[in-house]
Amino acid sequence: MQLQLSRCPCPSAAAARCCRSRGVAVRAELQRPSVATNAVAAPGRAAAPLAPATAPGLNNAVAAPLATTNVGNSTNIRWHESMVDRREKEMLLGQRGCILWFTGLSGSGKSTVACTLEHLLHERGHFTALLDGDNIRHGLNKDLGFSAEDRAENIRRIGEVAKLFAESGGITLTSFISPYRADRDAVRARCRPGEFLEVHMAVPIEVCEARDPKGLYKKARAGLIKNFTGIDDPYEEPAQPEITVEAYDEEGKMRSPVEMAQQILDMLDEMGYLRDPAMPTLAVASALQRKHSDGILDFSCL
C-alpha cells in the first residue's frame, strides 16, 4: 500500500510542519510490518525480526526537544514570539503601543480623565483600551480585597493585561489608585523603555474628599471602611512621573476633565506616540504606492 502525495502547498518556512513531511511519516508507517505480524512465527520457525525503525531515503533524524523553563509555579513552559512583529502592528494602527498608568487618590478624577482622553484619541482614529479599577474587580480581580497583599496582586494582574494590549500596538489607559510605589515600579520593570507612562493625578485630598462621588471618604471617616487610601492606608506619590496633571491652572481655577485630557493628548503628540492626524492610514499609504501608470489609485486591498 502506498500513499499518493500531491504537490506540497506549504511554504518552505513551514517545512517542519509541512504536509509532505506528515505524508512521508504516514507512508513509512504503512510500509512497516506490524508488531503483531512479526510476533507470530510459523511452527518450527523462529519469529521474524521486527522491521527496522529506519528506512532508506527517509530523514531519520530525531529533533531535539525544545528548551523550557520554570516561571513561578509554572513548569516546563517556553516563550513564543509573535509571527507578526510589534512594529508592523504599530504601523497598521499609526501609533506607538504604550501604557498610560493613571494613579491618584479616590476622587482625583482618574476614571473621568481617562475616559475623556479615550474619546479624544478615538476621534483621532487611534485604537485604545481602557482598564478601570472598579470594572476589573467585577471580573478578573473579583477574588481580591483591599489588603496590601491583594492590592499588590490586583496591580500585578492588570499590569500584565495592559502589557499585552501595548505589545499589540494599543494605547492602554489604566485607572487605579495603585497606592504603593513598589507595585507601580514592578509593572514599569516588566515594560520596555518608554512603554510605561505614569500619569499622576496630583489632586489634594481635600478636593477629593469634598467631591467624594461614592461617599467612601464619609464611610472611612466613620470607621465603616478599613484600609482606605488617604485615611487609614498610605498613598505613595510617584517620584518622577512622566505626566503630572494638576487640579488647578496657573490662575488658581479648577481645571476641567477636558482640559486635563487635552494636556495628556498634547504630551503624547510631543513624545511621538501618535501619528499626525493628516497622515494616511497604512492601507491608503499602500494604495498610493501602487498607482497605475495612468495615475489611478489601486484600492483593491482596501
Contacts in CASP RR format, 6 or more apart in sequence:
PFRMAT RR
TARGET T0000
AUTHOR 0000-0000-0000
METHOD contacts of the structure
MODEL  1
MQLQLSRCPCPSAAAARCCRSRGVAVRAELQRPSVATNAVAAPGRAAAPL
APATAPGLNNAVAAPLATTNVGNSTNIRWHESMVDRREKEMLLGQRGCIL
WFTGLSGSGKSTVACTLEHLLHERGHFTALLDGDNIRHGLNKDLGFSAED
RAENIRRIGEVAKLFAESGGITLTSFISPYRADRDAVRARCRPGEFLEVH
MAVPIEVCEARDPKGLYKKARAGLIKNFTGIDDPYEEPAQPEITVEAYDE
EGKMRSPVEMAQQILDMLDEMGYLRDPAMPTLAVASALQRKHSDGILDFS
CL
1 30 0 8 1.000
1 31 0 8 1.000
2 27 0 8 1.000
2 30 0 8 1.000
2 31 0 8 1.000
3 23 0 8 1.000
3 26 0 8 1.000
3 27 0 8 1.000
3 30 0 8 1.000
5 20 0 8 1.000
5 23 0 8 1.000
5 24 0 8 1.000
5 27 0 8 1.000
8 18 0 8 1.000
8 19 0 8 1.000
8 20 0 8 1.000
9 19 0 8 1.000
10 17 0 8 1.000
10 18 0 8 1.000
10 19 0 8 1.000
10 20 0 8 1.000
15 21 0 8 1.000
16 63 0 8 1.000
24 58 0 8 1.000
24 59 0 8 1.000
28 55 0 8 1.000
28 58 0 8 1.000
31 55 0 8 1.000
32 51 0 8 1.000
32 55 0 8 1.000
33 48 0 8 1.000
33 50 0 8 1.000
33 51 0 8 1.000
35 50 0 8 1.000
38 47 0 8 1.000
38 48 0 8 1.000
38 49 0 8 1.000
38 50 0 8 1.000
38 51 0 8 1.000
39 47 0 8 1.000
40 47 0 8 1.000
41 47 0 8 1.000
41 48 0 8 1.000
53 60 0 8 1.000
54 60 0 8 1.000
66 78 0 8 1.000
67 78 0 8 1.000
68 75 0 8 1.000
68 76 0 8 1.000
68 77 0 8 1.000
68 78 0 8 1.000
69 77 0 8 1.000
69 78 0 8 1.000
70 76 0 8 1.000
70 77 0 8 1.000
71 77 0 8 1.000
82 167 0 8 1.000
86 167 0 8 1.000
86 168 0 8 1.000
86 169 0 8 1.000
89 168 0 8 1.000
89 169 0 8 1.000
90 96 0 8 1.000
90 97 0 8 1.000
90 169 0 8 1.000
91 282 0 8 1.000
92 282 0 8 1.000
93 126 0 8 1.000
93 127 0 8 1.000
93 169 0 8 1.000
93 170 0 8 1.000
94 126 0 8 1.000
94 274 0 8 1.000
94 275 0 8 1.000
94 279 0 8 1.000
94 281 0 8 1.000
94 282 0 8 1.000
95 126 0 8 1.000
95 127 0 8 1.000
95 169 0 8 1.000
95 170 0 8 1.000
95 171 0 8 1.000
95 273 0 8 1.000
95 274 0 8 1.000
95 275 0 8 1.000
96 169 0 8 1.000
96 272 0 8 1.000
96 273 0 8 1.000
96 274 0 8 1.000
97 166 0 8 1.000
97 167 0 8 1.000
97 168 0 8 1.000
97 169 0 8 1.000
97 170 0 8 1.000
97 171 0 8 1.000
97 172 0 8 1.000
97 195 0 8 1.000
97 273 0 8 1.000
98 166 0 8 1.000
98 170 0 8 1.000
98 171 0 8 1.000
98 172 0 8 1.000
98 194 0 8 1.000
98 195 0 8 1.000
98 196 0 8 1.000
98 197 0 8 1.000
98 273 0 8 1.000
99 159 0 8 1.000
99 162 0 8 1.000
99 163 0 8 1.000
99 165 0 8 1.000
99 166 0 8 1.000
99 172 0 8 1.000
99 174 0 8 1.000
99 187 0 8 1.000
99 191 0 8 1.000
99 195 0 8 1.000
99 196 0 8 1.000
99 197 0 8 1.000
100 114 0 8 1.000
100 117 0 8 1.000
100 171 0 8 1.000
100 172 0 8 1.000
100 173 0 8 1.000
100 174 0 8 1.000
100 197 0 8 1.000
100 199 0 8 1.000
100 243 0 8 1.000
100 264 0 8 1.000
101 162 0 8 1.000
101 174 0 8 1.000
101 176 0 8 1.000
101 178 0 8 1.000
101 184 0 8 1.000
101 187 0 8 1.000
101 196 0 8 1.000
101 197 0 8 1.000
101 198 0 8 1.000
101 199 0 8 1.000
102 110 0 8 1.000
102 111 0 8 1.000
102 113 0 8 1.000
102 114 0 8 1.000
102 173 0 8 1.000
102 174 0 8 1.000
102 175 0 8 1.000
102 176 0 8 1.000
102 199 0 8 1.000
102 201 0 8 1.000
103 110 0 8 1.000
103 176 0 8 1.000
103 177 0 8 1.000
103 178 0 8 1.000
103 179 0 8 1.000
103 184 0 8 1.000
103 198 0 8 1.000
103 199 0 8 1.000
103 200 0 8 1.000
103 201 0 8 1.000
103 238 0 8 1.000
103 241 0 8 1.000
104 110 0 8 1.000
104 177 0 8 1.000
104 178 0 8 1.000
104 179 0 8 1.000
104 200 0 8 1.000
104 201 0 8 1.000
104 202 0 8 1.000
104 203 0 8 1.000
104 235 0 8 1.000
105 177 0 8 1.000
105 201 0 8 1.000
105 203 0 8 1.000
105 205 0 8 1.000
105 208 0 8 1.000
105 229 0 8 1.000
105 230 0 8 1.000
105 235 0 8 1.000
106 177 0 8 1.000
106 208 0 8 1.000
106 214 0 8 1.000
106 216 0 8 1.000
106 217 0 8 1.000
106 228 0 8 1.000
106 229 0 8 1.000
107 203 0 8 1.000
107 208 0 8 1.000
107 211 0 8 1.000
107 212 0 8 1.000
107 213 0 8 1.000
108 201 0 8 1.000
108 203 0 8 1.000
108 207 0 8 1.000
108 208 0 8 1.000
108 247 0 8 1.000
109 201 0 8 1.000
109 203 0 8 1.000
109 257 0 8 1.000
110 175 0 8 1.000
110 176 0 8 1.000
110 177 0 8 1.000
110 201 0 8 1.000
111 132 0 8 1.000
111 133 0 8 1.000
111 134 0 8 1.000
111 175 0 8 1.000
112 257 0 8 1.000
113 201 0 8 1.000
113 245 0 8 1.000
113 257 0 8 1.000
113 260 0 8 1.000
113 261 0 8 1.000
113 264 0 8 1.000
114 130 0 8 1.000
114 132 0 8 1.000
114 173 0 8 1.000
114 174 0 8 1.000
114 175 0 8 1.000
115 130 0 8 1.000
116 257 0 8 1.000
116 258 0 8 1.000
116 260 0 8 1.000
116 261 0 8 1.000
117 173 0 8 1.000
117 261 0 8 1.000
117 264 0 8 1.000
117 265 0 8 1.000
118 128 0 8 1.000
118 130 0 8 1.000
118 173 0 8 1.000
119 261 0 8 1.000
120 261 0 8 1.000
120 262 0 8 1.000
120 265 0 8 1.000
121 128 0 8 1.000
121 171 0 8 1.000
121 265 0 8 1.000
121 274 0 8 1.000
122 128 0 8 1.000
124 274 0 8 1.000
124 277 0 8 1.000
125 277 0 8 1.000
126 171 0 8 1.000
126 274 0 8 1.000
127 169 0 8 1.000
127 170 0 8 1.000
127 171 0 8 1.000
128 170 0 8 1.000
128 171 0 8 1.000
128 172 0 8 1.000
128 173 0 8 1.000
129 162 0 8 1.000
129 165 0 8 1.000
129 170 0 8 1.000
129 171 0 8 1.000
129 172 0 8 1.000
129 173 0 8 1.000
130 172 0 8 1.000
130 173 0 8 1.000
130 175 0 8 1.000
131 158 0 8 1.000
131 161 0 8 1.000
131 162 0 8 1.000
131 172 0 8 1.000
131 173 0 8 1.000
131 174 0 8 1.000
131 175 0 8 1.000
132 174 0 8 1.000
132 175 0 8 1.000
133 158 0 8 1.000
133 174 0 8 1.000
133 175 0 8 1.000
133 176 0 8 1.000
136 154 0 8 1.000
136 157 0 8 1.000
136 158 0 8 1.000
137 144 0 8 1.000
137 154 0 8 1.000
140 157 0 8 1.000
140 158 0 8 1.000
140 161 0 8 1.000
141 153 0 8 1.000
141 154 0 8 1.000
141 157 0 8 1.000
141 158 0 8 1.000
144 150 0 8 1.000
144 151 0 8 1.000
144 153 0 8 1.000
144 154 0 8 1.000
145 151 0 8 1.000
145 154 0 8 1.000
146 226 0 8 1.000
146 227 0 8 1.000
146 228 0 8 1.000
147 227 0 8 1.000
148 180 0 8 1.000
148 227 0 8 1.000
151 178 0 8 1.000
151 179 0 8 1.000
151 180 0 8 1.000
151 183 0 8 1.000
152 180 0 8 1.000
152 183 0 8 1.000
154 176 0 8 1.000
155 176 0 8 1.000
155 178 0 8 1.000
155 180 0 8 1.000
155 183 0 8 1.000
155 184 0 8 1.000
155 186 0 8 1.000
155 187 0 8 1.000
156 183 0 8 1.000
156 186 0 8 1.000
156 187 0 8 1.000
158 174 0 8 1.000
158 176 0 8 1.000
159 174 0 8 1.000
159 187 0 8 1.000
159 190 0 8 1.000
160 190 0 8 1.000
162 172 0 8 1.000
162 174 0 8 1.000
162 187 0 8 1.000
163 187 0 8 1.000
163 190 0 8 1.000
163 191 0 8 1.000
163 195 0 8 1.000
165 172 0 8 1.000
166 172 0 8 1.000
166 191 0 8 1.000
166 195 0 8 1.000
171 268 0 8 1.000
171 273 0 8 1.000
177 229 0 8 1.000
177 235 0 8 1.000
178 184 0 8 1.000
179 229 0 8 1.000
179 230 0 8 1.000
179 233 0 8 1.000
179 234 0 8 1.000
179 235 0 8 1.000
179 236 0 8 1.000
180 234 0 8 1.000
180 236 0 8 1.000
181 236 0 8 1.000
181 237 0 8 1.000
181 238 0 8 1.000
181 239 0 8 1.000
184 198 0 8 1.000
184 238 0 8 1.000
187 196 0 8 1.000
188 196 0 8 1.000
188 198 0 8 1.000
197 242 0 8 1.000
197 243 0 8 1.000
198 238 0 8 1.000
198 241 0 8 1.000
198 242 0 8 1.000
198 243 0 8 1.000
199 241 0 8 1.000
199 242 0 8 1.000
199 243 0 8 1.000
199 244 0 8 1.000
199 245 0 8 1.000
199 264 0 8 1.000
200 237 0 8 1.000
200 238 0 8 1.000
200 241 0 8 1.000
200 243 0 8 1.000
200 244 0 8 1.000
200 245 0 8 1.000
201 245 0 8 1.000
202 237 0 8 1.000
202 244 0 8 1.000
202 245 0 8 1.000
202 246 0 8 1.000
202 247 0 8 1.000
203 247 0 8 1.000
204 247 0 8 1.000
205 230 0 8 1.000
207 247 0 8 1.000
207 254 0 8 1.000
208 217 0 8 1.000
209 217 0 8 1.000
212 218 0 8 1.000
216 225 0 8 1.000
216 228 0 8 1.000
217 228 0 8 1.000
217 231 0 8 1.000
219 225 0 8 1.000
219 228 0 8 1.000
220 228 0 8 1.000
220 231 0 8 1.000
220 232 0 8 1.000
221 231 0 8 1.000
226 232 0 8 1.000
227 233 0 8 1.000
229 235 0 8 1.000
243 263 0 8 1.000
243 264 0 8 1.000
243 267 0 8 1.000
245 260 0 8 1.000
245 263 0 8 1.000
245 264 0 8 1.000
246 255 0 8 1.000
247 254 0 8 1.000
247 255 0 8 1.000
248 254 0 8 1.000
248 255 0 8 1.000
249 255 0 8 1.000
249 259 0 8 1.000
265 274 0 8 1.000
268 274 0 8 1.000
280 288 0 8 1.000
283 301 0 8 1.000
283 302 0 8 1.000
284 302 0 8 1.000
286 301 0 8 1.000
287 297 0 8 1.000
287 298 0 8 1.000
287 299 0 8 1.000
287 301 0 8 1.000
287 302 0 8 1.000
288 297 0 8 1.000
290 297 0 8 1.000
290 298 0 8 1.000
291 297 0 8 1.000
291 298 0 8 1.000
292 298 0 8 1.000
END
